[in-house]
Amino acid sequence: MSANNTDDVALLLIDVQKGLDDPDLGRRNNPDAEANMALLLAEWRRRGLPVIHIRHCSVEAGSKLRPELPGNDYKDEVRPLPGEKEFTKTVNSAFIGTGLEDHLQRSAISKLVIVGLTTDHCVSASTRMASDLGFDVILVADATAAFERCGYDGRQYAAEDIHRVNLVSLDEEFCAVRTTAEVLGALT
Amino acid sequence: MSANNTDDVALLLIDVQKGLDDPDLGRRNNPDAEANMALLLAEWRRRGLPVIHIRHCSVEAGSKLRPELPGNDYKDEVRPLPGEKEFTKTVNSAFIGTGLEDHLQRSAISKLVIVGLTTDHCVSASTRMASDLGFDVILVADATAAFERCGYDGRQYAAEDIHRVNLVSLDEEFCAVRTTAEVLGALT
């Protein structure tokens, strides 16, 4: 991602929506994730690089991300500007039931920098599928975040552990895991 | 998965291949995973339920799963019988570049019981995509396994931790995590 080959690197923001602030979701790690997404978004806009927003429009009964609810709205830090590409989805992967793959191919975009929520659900599913479809992916560790979970095995798993292990499983197989500072540094 | 609605439940075996015995892959958890896969496979065969084998044919230079290498071969415990459906793949998800989704739809198979290797790479990628494509998935915890990994953060992650956290992230969002005994019990 050196200065002379950045023109086909898109910033893909996944499910950065107000409904994911619901306290029922439990404790989250990376409280600065949205601030880091905003730093990356500002730099992408400043350079005129492609920005793609993915918004989850849930069809599940209890979800805060249903399209008619206020939780469906983008968080203020990443609200799309007119002209920025948006796709809506109803499942975890940003590539299923959307025009994302076609759009990337038509736009000759082969590299993605992925940020958003949550690390282990929609971010992981989208990162895996992006890689399997042939895109080069950088996943930004401190611009993603996970929630704590009670496991199938009855154990409680901390958000930071869920986050890290999911990144470890993705790194080198599906993507390169980097920090916001590393991505910004590589652009300049 | 009661006795009267099992006829559309396929057993999907992912990447159960000799090359994954390579000691360079490090320590693995669940040494009995293959024995559990064999128990499930025997019961699926006894009942005449659909069995689908996925074989990874790597295009990566250093992989033991390249098609011309002995490691590409199925492990003896799960070797396909004549007439059992097989698909080969070159990426992690069993649904990309294969006819698997079409085959399932044409065969009116809406439910999958997934076993195989490895939990965090091809099993997770395939489970996520199966769910996102609309299939009901049971993932068998003790008929899957993971390897230890050195993380992007410099920490060493034990195989059992990689395995469990990946299952926790999949459970209830993409699948139901069950044991071999639970799956066999639900069939009988």
Contacts between the chains, C-beta under 8 A, distances in Angstrom:
chain1	res1	chain2	res2	distance
A	91	B	131	7.6
A	91	B	132	4.0
A	92	B	128	6.4
A	92	B	131	7.5
A	92	B	132	5.4
A	92	B	173	7.2
A	92	B	174	7.1
A	93	B	128	6.9
A	93	B	129	6.9
A	93	B	132	4.9
A	96	B	129	7.6
A	96	B	132	4.7
A	96	B	133	6.6
A	120	B	169	3.7
A	121	B	169	7.0
A	121	B	173	5.6
A	124	B	124	7.8
A	124	B	128	7.4
A	124	B	169	7.1
A	125	B	128	4.6
A	125	B	129	7.7
A	125	B	132	6.6
A	125	B	174	7.8
A	128	B	92	6.4
A	128	B	93	6.9
A	128	B	124	7.4
A	128	B	125	4.6
A	128	B	128	6.5
A	128	B	129	7.9
A	129	B	93	6.9
A	129	B	96	7.6
A	129	B	125	7.7
A	129	B	128	7.9
A	129	B	129	6.7
A	131	B	91	7.6
A	131	B	92	7.5
A	132	B	91	4.0
A	132	B	92	5.5
A	132	B	93	4.9
A	132	B	96	4.7
A	132	B	125	6.6
A	133	B	96	6.7
A	141	B	152	7.3
A	149	B	168	5.4
A	149	B	169	7.4
A	151	B	164	6.8
A	151	B	167	7.5
A	151	B	168	4.1
A	151	B	171	7.2
A	152	B	141	7.3
A	152	B	167	6.2
A	152	B	168	6.4
A	152	B	171	4.4
A	152	B	172	7.9
A	152	B	177	4.3
A	153	B	164	6.5
A	153	B	167	8.0
A	153	B	168	7.6
A	155	B	164	7.7
A	157	B	165	6.4
A	157	B	168	5.4
A	161	B	165	6.5
A	162	B	165	6.2
A	162	B	168	7.0
A	162	B	169	6.4
A	164	B	151	6.8
A	164	B	153	6.5
A	164	B	155	7.7
A	165	B	157	6.4
A	165	B	161	6.5
A	165	B	162	6.2
A	165	B	165	3.9
A	165	B	166	7.0
A	166	B	165	7.1
A	166	B	166	7.5
A	166	B	169	6.0
A	167	B	151	7.6
A	167	B	152	6.2
A	167	B	153	8.0
A	168	B	149	5.4
A	168	B	151	4.1
A	168	B	152	6.4
A	168	B	153	7.6
A	168	B	157	5.4
A	168	B	162	7.0
A	169	B	120	3.7
A	169	B	121	7.0
A	169	B	124	7.1
A	169	B	149	7.3
A	169	B	162	6.4
A	169	B	166	6.0
A	171	B	151	7.2
A	171	B	152	4.4
A	172	B	152	7.9
A	173	B	92	7.2
A	173	B	121	5.6
A	174	B	92	7.1
A	174	B	125	7.8
A	177	B	152	4.3
